[in-house]
Amino acid sequence: MEQTSFLARNRSDDSFSSIFSRDEKSLLPSSVHQKPKPKIRVRTLLSHCLYRRVLLWSVGLLFLLCLALSSSGSHLRHDRIMDLVDFTKKNASEGDSQAGTGGAGDEGKEKGGSDGKGGQEEVVFVVSTGSDEHQQQQPATIQDDRMPNWLRFRHLDGYFNGLKALVHASDHKPEYPKTQGQESPSPLTLSYTGLPTPTMYAPQPNYKSSEYTSQYHHVETCYLDKKRRIPVPDIYAYNGVVQGQPEPAMGSHSLLGIRNDVCFDRFGRFGPYGLGYSFTEGGLEVGLDTEHEESEVVWKKTGKINYDDIDWGDAQDRCYEANKNRFAEPGEPGATPPVTTGKRRQRSFLNRERAKISRTAVVIRAYAGFEWTQHAILNFRALISELSLRSGGEYAVHFLLHVRNNNEPIWADPVTVQRILDENIPKEFHGLCTLWSEAQMRLLYPGKFGNSVEDPSGGDIHGVYRSAHFPLQHFAMQHPEYEHFWNWELDMRWIGDYYELFDRLGSWAKQQSRIGMWERSAKYYIPALHGTWENFTSLVDAETIESGRAPIYGPVKFPGRMSLRSELRGESFLPASCSRHSHASPSKECGVGEEADLITLNPLFDAEASGWVFASDVTGYKHSLPTPPRRCAIITASRLSRRLLRVMHEETWRLHHTMFSEMYPATMALHHGLKAIYAPHPVYMDREWDIEAIDKAFNGGRDHSTGGHGSPFDLQNEHNHKGTTWYYNSEFAGLLWRRWLGYAQFDGRGANGGRQGEGELRGGKEEEERPDSTGRMCLRSVLVHPIKWEHPSELE
């Protein structure tokens, strides 16, 4: 099968600077890309009237004095709160800041049954000086007040150590952050002369175990082909962690139930899906140009699978049909879905009960013109295999393809539809595609929406930039078989098993209480500073009390609020666990065991006065009233429940309300009292930040949150995310990903702090094959975004 690699030049539409090209940015109002003009004119302050000048300057000086005293007092109060909840370095060691302790890490050791050495030869120790010499050339910090925080700190090297430095998680010494008294991992020693041996990694339940079959329906095994000869391949992980690899700066593996005692190399992760072998063998030809010592182990069980004739849509449909008795039936059309835990029981003919589970759709936002690469194909083969086929149909994957030409008859002519698919989607994914256009959205949501409070982009209200949620709302209404919908994007990657990611996020969010959920979700969790999750929760509760603001509970009231039809009937989205106590004193158990209506991957911040460019892109509300309260999560990747999408759908078509894509789902959850949770997944940083500096930069908003003045999502502050693994404008995410894939990258280091594309060319085949090298990289599970290109040929 002929394959071609292309450069993916798409731009993420997560935020304004990635939506527009350089030429397009010139079309924006000057307030978007220039510093705002002062609202008070100079001639007013320097008026010819002496009394006015004296009065204005006196008031101004008094205001500045009060502001300075208030700021000082706020910091003192926050210090007292930190002392109150006993956030010490000792507590930090209970979280992910010390590897291999507690939570999923201990459970993972029992499952792995390995000492991290994979049954390999006798261990030998060899001093490795390559990365250490490079590290020692850097000062700990660069003292330049003009330089942004994230550029001042020393770069971390531990990410780029390889498999020969693998150790058991309990022996892991992270390069960052170090606990008090911890020994440095440098100089690094090698644990292997060859490489350790990986093992199959399967985070799905053991569907054949008596524990599972006693509670749930039997799961039929799914196959890639109709003749049931090609099984879904396993991926491989290494039991252990590479010595010196840093810990996440924000978020946590163990908190969410994701194993942190294993790591993945490129062949164990993607070799089963076509990485590392040629077109003639049915592979994708990529990975052959990288270091590949002892990579053959990943094909030992299944061989190198020939994917030439695989039809993923057909495979997914067959898998569902074989297992459809496992799943709960969709509710009656038009009915308000009840609160559910995702499991419903049905009595069988043997008078035994079996739990039926709900299904989840993973909807990938695609668009005409996206240039598919071999690495992108690998990624989505993995996603379909691990989520849909390995789960027996619990998940289903769909591509929602945006047809940009509104004149295409995509509902009337099958020939046109096929042509569009042939031109824009690899053949193997055709059966998973649903086409849509902005013209269709105008038909589905007709009428006048009224003027927007602000429209920085100048785009159409039915356009994908401002209303990417419209097609997802419609998709959900057309697919009642799914209870939840993950909104996903083409340029996101997950090092790890996709089932583990989505399943653990959902399970963790389900166990979160509604009490304090908005306040917790508005703040980044920094394990090295906040300690355990219980300590973090106590801190947020104390900060909420100190702020004098009432915590949010249930639906919010505001001037001009309009009720949904279900609310007019007296129905509520609060579960029974919340109704057993009074509104004034709700139980901490309120919402525990309730599926989340919204799970986001960045904090849910208060958009008001946050400095976020689209904070006032609010449409359909009366301008004579205050702008409604709003919450937002940057990056649209999130899980939305059917009932949240139904709420959004009704607010759109009946009340003609909408907001910018990243703000609308969270705000609708806020307005109507649905359960919304930010899941603090592991986020890494490329530099040795001071822990307190992370908190100041990322939780520097109102009341030590991410909202209001000082928000990290302010245009003036977003640069801090460039050195993280997860944000729409991250530079480190792509650098780390491509080096993990085995391609040399400029390390971003320079005399002035360094930036993307600066420094030396590091990594790649030549460096990984050197005698003193630690081998190819092996990383723990992590989300990286955005990934705009992968193979070096894409830049030619």
N, C-alpha and C positions, 0 to 999 in steps of 0.2 A: 504494500500500500504506500503510495507516495505521500510523504509528509514534508511539510515546510515550516520553518520557524520564522516568526514575524516579531517585530518590535511592537510591544503593547504600549501605544502612546496615549491611552485613555487617561483622563484626569478624574480623580475621585470627586464626587460632588458632596463630600462630607461638609465642607465649609467653603466660604466664598473664594479664598485664594487658590483653591484647587479646582474650582468650577470653571474659571475663566482663563483663557489664554492671555498672553501678554497684551495682544492687540485688543482683546475683548475688555480687559480691565480698564482701558482708556475710556470705555463707554459708560463705566459706572459713575455715579455722582462723586464729585471730588471729595466728599466727606468720608467715602469708603477707603480711598487709598491715599489720602493726605491727612495731615494733622488738622483737627477741627479748628475753625476760626474761633477766637474768643467771643463769647456772647456779649460781654461788656465792652463797649467801644472805648478806645483810649481817650477820645475827646470828652467822654463823660467823666472819666477819672481826673482829667486835667481841665476841668471846667473853669471858665472865667469867674464863676461865682465862688468866692473864698469860702463862704459858709458851707456850700455843697461839698467842696473839696475836703474841708476839715471833717465834716460829718462822714463822708464816704470812707476816708482813710482811717478814721477812728473805728468805725464799725468793722472794717476789714482787718485791722490789727487785733481787735478784740476777738474776732472769729478765729484767727490763726492761733492766738494764745489758747483759747478754749480747746481747739482741735489738738494742739500739742499735748495739753494736759490730759485730754481724754484718751489719746493714743497711748500715753505712758501708763495711765491707769489701767487701760485694757490689757496691756502686756503683763502688768503685775497681777491682775486678776486671773489671767490665763495661767501664769506660773503657779498661782495658789491652787487652781483647779487641777493642774498636773500633779502637784504634791498630794492633793486630796485623794486622787484615785491611784497613787503610788505607781506611776509609770517610771520604772527604773531600768537600768541596763540588765538587771537580773531578770525582770519580767520579759525583756526582749528575747532572752535566750529560750523562752518557752515557745516562741513562735518559729517562723521559718528562717529567722536570722541565724539559727544554728541548725545545720543540716542533720537529717536523719533522726529527729526526735519527735515522738508523739504522732497522733493523728494517722493519716493515711500512710505516712512513712513507715511506722511500725507494722501496720497491716500489710504493706507492700513487702516488707522483709519476710514475713511469714509465707506469703504467697510465692515469692521468688525463690526462697530456699537456697539462696546463693550467697557466697561471700564476696561477690562482685568480681570474681576472677574467672568466671565462666568455665571452670574445670581446666584451666590452661596450665602451661608448664610452670616450673618453679620460678618464683618471683626473683628478679634481679633489679638492682637499683643503679641507675646511671644518672649522673648530674646533667641536667639540661640547662644551658645558659642562654639559648637564643632569645626567648621572650624576656628573660630577666634583664639582659643587657639593654634591651630596648626600653624596658620599663624604667631602669635606673637613670636613663637620660632625661626623664621628665621630672620637673619639680612637682611637689605634692599639690601646690596650687600656684596659679599665676596671679600676681598681685597687680591688677589693673582695674580700677574702679569703673572704667568706661566699658569693660567687657561684660557681657551677660554671664550670669552665674554658671550656667552649664558649660561655658567655655573655659572657666578658670581652673577647673579641677583636673587632676591627673587622669589620663585614660586608663581603663582597666584592661588587662591582658588575659585574664583567666578564661574568658569565653573561648579563646582561640587555642587553648591547650587541647590535645587530642587523646585518642583512645588508649595510647600506651601509658597515660597517666591516670587511668581509671582506678578508683578505690571504692571500697565499701562506703555506703553513705555515712556510717558511724565514724569513719576515719577522715571524712571530708573536712578540709579547712578552707573556707571560702576566702577569696582575696578581698571580698567586700560584702556586707559590712563586717568588720571584725568585732567580736565580743571582748570584753575586758579580760586581759591576760592571755588571749588566744595567740598561739604561735603563728608566724607567717608561713604561708605555703611555699615561699621562696627561700632558698633556691629549689626549684622543682625537681623531683626525682621521678624516674620512669618505673612503672610497676611491671612492664612486660618488654621482652625482646621482640616478640611477635605481637599479635593482637589478641584480646580476649574474645570469647565466643558469645554471640548474642543468643537470646531465647525468644520463642514466640510470645507475642504480647496480645492478650485478649481481655480487655476490660468489660466486655459484655457479661451478663450473668451466665452461669453454667446452666444452660437451658435443659440439660439432660439430668441434672441432679434431682434427688428426691425432695430437697428443700424447695426447689423451684416448681417442680411438677405437682407438689402438694398444694400449692397456692394458685398457680396459673395454668392456662391451657398449654398443651403440647406445642412445641415450636418445630415446624418443618424446616429442614435445611434448605437453603436457597443456593442456586447455581448460576453461573454466568451464561450458560448455553441451554438451549431447549432440550438437548439430549441428556442433560444432567451429568455431564462428564467432567466439566471444569468447575471445581469448587472455588468459592471466594477465598483468595489467598490470605494468609496470615502476615502481619507485619512483625518486625523483630526489634527488640530493645536490649540494651546492655544493663545487667544488674549492677548498679553502682553509679557514681558520679565522678566526673573528671576533676582531679585535684586542682584546687585553686579557682574553680568556676564560681563566680559571684552568686549571691542569693538575690532574689527579687527585691528591688528597692520599695516597690509598692505592691500590695496584694500578696496572695499566698496560695501555694499548692495544697498544703495539708488542710487549711481551713475549708476549702471547697471539696475535699475528698479526692483530689488528683494526686497520683503518686509522685513523690519527689525523690525517690531512691533509685530511679532508672533514667537512662538517657538514650537518645536516638541519633544514629548517624544517617546519612542520606540514603544508603543502600537498604538498611533495615526498614526505613520509612517508606521509600518509593520504589525500591527494587522490585517488589511483587507486582507493581503496576506498570512496569515497562522501562524504568530507569536502569541504565547500565547494560542494555543489550540492543542489538541492531534491528533495523526495519525487517530484514530477512527472517529474523526469529520472532517477529511480531511485536518488537519493542519500539521505542521512540528515539533511539540513537543518542539520546543525551546521557551524560554521565560517563561515556566511554573515554572522554577527553580529560577525566579527573583521576586522581589517585584511587586505586580500587583493590588494594591488598586484601585478600581473604574475603572478598565480597560474595563469593559463590555460595556461601552458606545459606543465603536467603532464598535460593532457588532449589535447595536440596529436596524439599518436600513436594512442591508442586511443579518444579521445572519452570522454565521461562515461558510464561503464558503468552500465547499468540492472541493479541487483541484486535486483529484486523477485522473480524466479522462480529464483534460484540455489539449488541444493541441494548444499551442500558435501560431504555424505556421499557422494552419487552421484558428484560430480566427483572426489573422492579415490579412490573404488573404481575408476572408469574409468582414472584415471592409473596406478594400480597394475597393473591388468590389462594395460595397454598395455606395461608395462615389467617384468613379473614375471620374465622370463628374466635380468634383471640381478642378482637377489638370491639369496643363499645359502639353501638349504633348511634349515628348522629341524631340530634334532637329534632323535634318537629320544626318545619320551616317557619320562620317568623317568631318562634318562641324565644323568650329570654333564657339563655342557657343558665342552669342552676350552678351554684357553687359546687365544685367537685374536687376531689382529691386525685382525679385522673384514673381511678379504679372503680369499677362497678361490678357487683357480683351477680352471677346468674347460676341458677340451680340446674345441674345436669340430670340426665335420665337415671343416673345411679344415685341420685339424691346427695351428690357431693357438690360443694360450691367451688367455683373457680373464678378468680378475679379477672375481669376484662379490663384491658388497658386502653387509654386514649392514644390517638395517633398525632404525630407532629409533622408538619411540612417544613422543609428547608427551602426557601424561595430565594434563588440567586438572581440578582438584578443584572441582566445582560443588556446589551444594546447593539444595534446594527452599526458595523464599522469597527467593533473591537477586533484587534488582531491577535488571534489565538496563537499561543506558543506551545511547544511540547511540554514545558513545565506546567503550564496552566492545565493542559489535558491530564497530566499525572495527578495534579491536585484534586480535580473533580472526579477522576476514577476512584481515588482514595475516599473522598467524601461519600460517594454513592455506595461503595462497597462496605465501609465501616458503619455508616449510619443506617442505610436501608436494608441491604442484603444480609449483613451479619446480625441484624436485630430482628430478622423475621418479619420485616414490614412495619416495625414500630415507627420508623421515620420514612418519609418519602422526599425525594429531591426533585425540584422543579426549576427550570430556567424561565424567567419572566422577561421576554425579549422586547425591548423598546424599539419599535419601527419608527424611525425619525421622519420618514416621508409620509405626511398625512394623506397624500393622494393615493397611497397603495390600498387596493381593495382587499384588505386582509380578512374580511368576513365573508366576502362574496365569491372569491376565486381561489380554489385549492391550488391551481397552478402557480399563482402569485405567491401563495404561502410557501410552497415547496421551493420556489426560486429564492425567496428570502432566507429560508433555512439553509439552502445549499451555499449561499453566499456568505453567511454570517455565523453558522454553528457547525462544528465538526459532526460528521454523519452519525457517529456513535451516540450523540446526545440529542438527536432530532426528536425522539419519542418523549423527551422530557420538557419540551418547549411549549410555552403559551405566548402568543403574540399580542401586543397592545400598542396603542398610539395615543398621542395627546388629543387627536380628534375624537377618539372613542371616549376619553374622559370628559370632554365637553358635552357629549350626548348623555353620559351617565349622571353628571352633576351639572345640569343646566341652570339657567337663571342668573340673576345678578348677585354677586357676593359682596358688593359694596366696596368702598375704598379701604385700602390698607392703612394702618397707622404709619408704617414705613415700608418701602420696597427698595432696598439697596441694590438689588440686582436688576430691577426694571423688567423682570420676567413676567410671563403670563401666569395667572393663578393656576391654570391647568397644566403648566409646564413641569417637567421632571425636576428641575432645580428646586422649585419652591414647594412642590407637592408630590414628591416621590411616593408618598403613602397612598395616593389615589388608586393606582393599579393594584397595590397590595390589598386595599380594602375590597375592591371588586373581586380579586382572586379569592379572598376568603369567603365572600358571599356565594361564589360559584362552587366552593369545595367544602360542604358541610361535614365531610368525613374527618376533617382535622380539627383538633381542639386548640392547637397552638401552631404558630407560624414564626419560624426564624427568618428574619430579613437579613440576607447575606450579600456580600459583594465579591466581584471578580478578583480583586487585588488583595485579598486576605489569605494568609497561610497559617497553618497550625502545625507546629512540630510536636507530634504526638498522635494519638488515636482520636478521631473525631467523635466517636461515640462517648468516650470518656469525658471529653469537653462538654458536650451538650447535655448528657445525662447528669453529670455532677453539678452543673450550673442549675439545672432544673430542680434537682433533689435538695440542694442547699437552700435555694430561694424559697422552696416550699416550707421549710422549717423555720423561716424567719418570722418573727412577730411583726404585726402591723404597728405596734406601739413603738414610736421613735423611728419608724422605717424611713420617713422622708429626711429626717435629720441625719441618720447614719449614712444614708445613700448620697448625701450632699458632700461627703468628705472622703478623701483618699485615705486608705488604711496603710500605714507605714509600720510594719512589724517591729523593726529595730527601734522605733520610737514609742509606739503605742503598746507594745507587748502583745498579750493575748487578745482575742476578739472580745472577751468579757471585759477586759480593761478598756478597750476601745469603746465599747458600748457605754461603760460607766462615764468615760470622758465626755462623750457626746451628750449624754443626759445632763451632766454637770454644766456643760457649755450652754445647753438649751435653757436651763434654769437661770444661769448667769446673764443670758442675753435679754431676759424679760419677755421673750416672745413665747406665745403659747404653742406647744407642739401641735403638729397637724394630725388630726384624727378624723377619718371619714371624709365625706364630700365637703368642699369648701364653699362658703357663701361670698358673693361679691356683687356689687351693683350691676344690674342688667343680666344676672344669671338666668338662663332659661333651662327648663326641665326636659328630660327625655320622656318619652311616652311611658316607659316602665316606671319612672319616678312619679309621674302623674297618677299611676295606678297604685302608688304607695309601696313599690318594691325597692329594695335596697341591695347594694352589692356587698354589704358587710356580712360575713359568715356568722353562723350560730355561735361560734366561740367568742364573738364580740358582743352579741346581744344579751349575754347572760349577766353583764355588768352595766353599770350606768355609764353614760357618756363622760361624766366628770371623773370617774374612776374605773377605766377599762382594765381588764386583766391583761397581764403580760402574755397570756396564752392566746390573746386575740390574733387570729390569722395564722397561728402555728398549725401546720398540716394543710393549709390552703395553697393551692397552686398559684404562683405569681401571674398576674395579668401582664406585667411588663418586667423583663430582665434586661438591663443595660450593661454595657461593658466599659463605660466611663461614668463618673458621678452624675447624679441628677441635680443640677444646680439651679438656683433661682436666677432667671434671666434678667430680671429687673436690675438696671444699673450695673450690669456685669461687664459691659464693654464688648460683649460678643456682637459681631456685626449684624446678625439677623434677629437680635433680641426683640425688636418691635415689628417684625414681619408678621403682623396679626391682622386678619381680615374678617369682616362681617360683624364686628361689634360696634356699638354706638360710640362715636367719637366724643360725644358730649359727656360720656362717663369715663372713669379711670380705666386704663387698659387692664384687662383681667390678669390675675396672678398666673405666672407661667413657670414651668420647669422644663429643662432641656438636658439632653445627653448628646455630646458631640460624637460623631460617627453613628450612622443610622443602624449599624448592626445590633440587633436586639431580638428578643423573643416576645411576641405579642399574642395574647389569648384571643380566641374567637370573640369573646364578649367585649373586649376592648376594641377590636376592629369593628364590631357592630356599633359600638358607641360612636366611634370616629365616623363611620359611614352615615349614621343618622344625623350627627351634628353637621356633616357636610351637605347632604342632600336636602334635609328638612329645614335646618336652621341657617344654612349657608355660612358656616363658620369654618375657618381653616387657619393654619399657621405654617411657618417654615418646617420642612420635613423632620428635622431633628428635635423640634419643640412640640409638635402636635400630639404624638402618642403620650408623652409624659404629662402634658398639660391636661389632656382629656382624663387621664387616670387621676390626676390631682383634683380636677373639678368634680368628678363623680364618685370618688371614694373607692377606686380600684387599687389592688395591691401592686405596688411598683418597687422594685429592688435593684440596686446596683450591686453586681457581683464582682468583688475585688480579685480578679484573676491576676496571675503573676505578671508584673511589668518590670523589666530590667532597664538599667541605665548604663550608658557607655563610660561613665566617669565616676571618680571617687568623691561623690558629693558628701558634704557634711550632712548628717541626718537632719539636724535642725534646719539646714538650708532647704532641704526637700520640703519640709513641712511649711516653711515660710513661703516658698515659691508655689506650691501646689495646693495648700490649704490656707492661702493668704487672703481669702475673701471675708465677707461679713461673718462675724461670730466664728472665725477660724474654720470656715467652710470653703467651698469652691464657688459660691454664689456672691452676687453683689459686688461692691467696689473691691478691687484687688483680686478678682477672679483670675485663675490661670488661663481662662478662655478669652480674656480680653485680648484684643489685637496686639496690645503692647507687651503681653506676657506669654503669648503662645510659643515664642521661640524656645521656652524651657522644655517643651515636649520633643524638640528635634533630637535630643540624645536619648529618647526612650524607645521602647520596642512597639508602642501602640499609640499612635495618633495620626491624624490625616496628613500632617506635614513632617512626620518623623524622618530623620536621615539615617539613624542608627539601624532601624528595622531592616532596610534594604541591604545595608552593608553587612550586617550579621547574617542575614539569610543567604546572600550570595557566597560569602566565605564558607558557610555551612554546606552549601551545594558543591564546594570545591573549586571556586573560581577566585583568582587573585583580585583584591580590591585595594584602592587607595585607602590607607588607614585613617584618614581624616585628621592627621596630626600636623601641627605647624608651630612656628615661633609665636604666633599670636593666638594660641588656643586651638587652632585648627578648625576646619569645617569640611563638609562633604566634598570629595574630590581632591583634597589636599593631602600632603604627606607622601609616604612611601607605598609602593605596590607590595602588599603583603598577602600571604596565603596562597592558595592555588596548588597545582600539581607539583611544581618544582619544589616548593617549600615543604609540602606534606611528605614528599618522598626522600628528603634529605636524611642521612644516617642519624643526625642528632635531633630529628623532628619527633614530635609526640604523635604523629599520624593525623588522620582526618578528625574533624571536630565531632563531638557528641554532646548534644544539648538536651536538657530537660524540657518537658512540654512548655511551649510558649506560643502565644499569638503574636504575629508580626504583621504590621500594616503601616504604610502602603508598600506593595511590591509592584513597581512599575516596569521593571525589566529583570531578567534572570540570567540568561546566557550572554556572554560578552559579544556574540555575533549580533545581538539585537541593537547594539549601538553603532554598528558599521553602516 
